[in-house]
Amino acid sequence: MGYDALRKGRISETNRAYCVTTVTQNREPLFDDLYVARIVINTMKTLHNEDYVNSLSWVLMPDHLHRLFHLGNSCSNKFEPTLSIVMKRLKSISAQSINQYLNRNGSVWQKAYYDRGLRDNEDIKQIARYIVANPLRAGLVEYIEDYSHWDAAWL
């Protein structure tokens, strides 16, 4: 699915829960490197602390990120963040730090991302469990506690 197709019909609603998936450029397994993974995790934490999002659940796989969050009301800069702004900040801040650490230039993330706004009647905890279970389904670990790059608000 192309970038324009993913953007078609995209809306941003304050306080709506979104499930987002974004992938590294050419599916490069950058997050096998613990320090590179921590850069992305710290960037997500910053966006949460600055009220861009209320993070509910996430898992950082070797070459992609799944994240569940509520879009924030307002952020430190006194404007309503949109899904596009949140993803742009996540990708740009983390990419700059990753490239600096790896002493390289170029894209870290693919341009597009997949998003889905959750319906009011959907079970957010069940979706969060599904997200954090990705390493199990991918065969990376036998037990989720053996995988270090995930978190959920309920656990």
C-alpha positions as CSV (number, residue, x, y, z in Angstrom):
1,M,0.0,0.0,0.0
2,G,1.5,3.4,-1.0
3,Y,2.0,6.5,1.1
4,D,-1.0,8.3,-0.5
5,A,-3.3,5.4,0.1
6,L,-2.4,5.3,3.8
7,R,-3.1,9.0,4.2
8,K,-6.5,8.8,2.5
9,G,-9.3,9.3,5.1
10,R,-6.8,9.9,7.9
11,I,-8.2,12.1,10.7
12,S,-6.9,13.2,14.1
13,E,-9.2,13.4,17.0
14,T,-8.1,14.5,20.4
15,N,-8.3,11.8,23.1
16,R,-9.0,9.1,20.5
17,A,-7.0,5.9,20.8
18,Y,-4.8,5.1,17.8
19,C,-2.8,2.0,17.0
20,V,0.1,2.9,14.8
21,T,2.7,0.8,13.0
22,T,5.9,2.3,11.4
23,V,8.7,0.5,9.7
24,T,12.5,1.2,9.3
25,Q,13.8,2.0,5.8
26,N,14.2,-1.2,3.9
27,R,13.2,-3.1,7.0
28,E,16.7,-2.7,8.4
29,P,16.8,-4.4,11.8
30,L,18.3,-1.3,13.5
31,F,16.6,-2.0,16.9
32,D,18.7,-5.2,17.4
33,D,21.2,-2.6,18.8
34,L,20.2,-1.9,22.4
35,Y,21.4,1.7,22.3
36,V,19.5,2.4,19.0
37,A,16.3,0.9,20.5
38,R,16.7,3.1,23.6
39,I,16.8,6.2,21.4
40,V,13.4,5.4,20.0
41,I,12.0,4.4,23.5
42,N,13.3,7.7,25.0
43,T,11.8,9.6,22.1
44,M,8.4,8.0,22.8
45,K,8.8,8.8,26.5
46,T,9.5,12.5,25.6
47,L,6.4,12.7,23.4
48,H,4.3,11.2,26.3
49,N,5.9,13.6,28.9
50,E,5.2,16.6,26.6
51,D,1.5,15.6,26.3
52,Y,1.6,14.9,22.6
53,V,0.2,11.5,23.5
54,N,-0.9,9.4,26.4
55,S,1.1,6.2,25.7
56,L,-0.9,3.0,26.5
57,S,1.2,0.2,25.0
58,W,4.1,-0.4,22.6
59,V,6.6,-2.9,21.3
60,L,9.7,-2.1,19.4
61,M,10.6,-5.0,17.1
62,P,13.9,-5.3,15.3
63,D,12.7,-3.4,12.2
64,H,9.4,-1.7,13.2
65,L,7.3,-0.2,16.0
66,H,3.7,-0.9,17.1
67,R,2.3,1.7,19.4
68,L,-1.1,2.3,21.1
69,F,-1.8,5.8,22.5
70,H,-4.4,8.4,23.0
71,L,-3.8,11.6,21.0
72,G,-3.1,14.4,23.5
73,N,-5.3,17.4,24.2
74,S,-2.5,19.9,24.0
75,C,1.2,19.8,24.3
76,S,3.9,21.9,25.8
77,N,3.8,24.2,22.8
78,K,0.2,25.0,23.5
79,F,-1.4,23.5,20.3
80,E,-3.4,20.4,19.6
81,P,-1.1,17.7,18.3
82,T,-2.3,15.8,15.2
83,L,-1.4,12.2,14.4
84,S,0.8,13.5,11.6
85,I,2.7,15.9,14.0
86,V,3.2,13.1,16.5
87,M,4.6,10.7,13.9
88,K,6.8,13.3,12.3
89,R,8.3,14.3,15.7
90,L,8.9,10.6,16.6
91,K,10.6,9.8,13.4
92,S,12.6,13.0,13.0
93,I,13.9,13.2,16.6
94,S,14.8,9.5,16.7
95,A,16.3,9.5,13.2
96,Q,18.6,12.4,14.0
97,S,19.9,10.7,17.2
98,I,20.2,7.3,15.5
99,N,22.1,8.7,12.6
100,Q,24.4,10.6,14.9
101,Y,25.1,7.5,17.0
102,L,25.7,5.3,14.0
103,N,27.7,8.1,12.2
104,R,25.7,7.9,9.1
105,N,23.2,9.9,7.0
106,G,19.9,9.0,5.4
107,S,16.5,7.7,6.2
108,V,15.9,5.6,9.3
109,W,12.2,5.3,8.8
110,Q,10.0,4.6,5.8
111,K,8.0,7.6,4.9
112,A,4.6,6.1,5.5
113,Y,3.0,4.6,8.6
114,Y,-0.2,2.6,9.2
115,D,-2.7,3.9,11.7
116,R,-6.1,2.9,12.9
117,G,-8.4,4.9,15.2
118,L,-10.1,2.6,17.7
119,R,-13.8,2.6,18.1
120,D,-15.3,3.4,21.5
121,N,-16.5,-0.1,22.1
122,E,-13.2,-1.8,21.4
123,D,-11.3,-3.5,24.2
124,I,-8.1,-1.4,24.5
125,K,-6.5,-3.8,27.0
126,Q,-7.0,-6.7,24.5
127,I,-5.3,-4.6,21.8
128,A,-2.5,-3.7,24.1
129,R,-1.9,-7.4,24.9
130,Y,-1.9,-8.2,21.2
131,I,0.7,-5.5,20.6
132,V,3.1,-6.6,23.3
133,A,2.8,-10.3,22.2
134,N,4.4,-9.5,18.8
135,P,7.8,-10.9,19.9
136,L,6.2,-14.1,20.9
137,R,4.4,-14.5,17.6
138,A,7.6,-13.6,15.7
139,G,9.5,-16.3,17.6
140,L,12.0,-13.9,19.1
141,V,11.3,-15.1,22.6
142,E,9.4,-17.8,24.4
143,Y,8.2,-15.5,27.2
144,I,7.3,-11.8,26.8
145,E,9.3,-11.0,30.0
146,D,12.4,-12.1,28.0
147,Y,11.9,-9.3,25.5
148,S,13.1,-5.9,26.7
149,H,11.5,-3.4,24.3
150,W,7.9,-3.2,25.2
151,D,5.6,-1.6,27.8
152,A,1.9,-1.3,28.6
153,A,0.1,1.0,31.0
154,W,-1.7,-2.0,32.7
155,L,1.3,-4.1,33.4
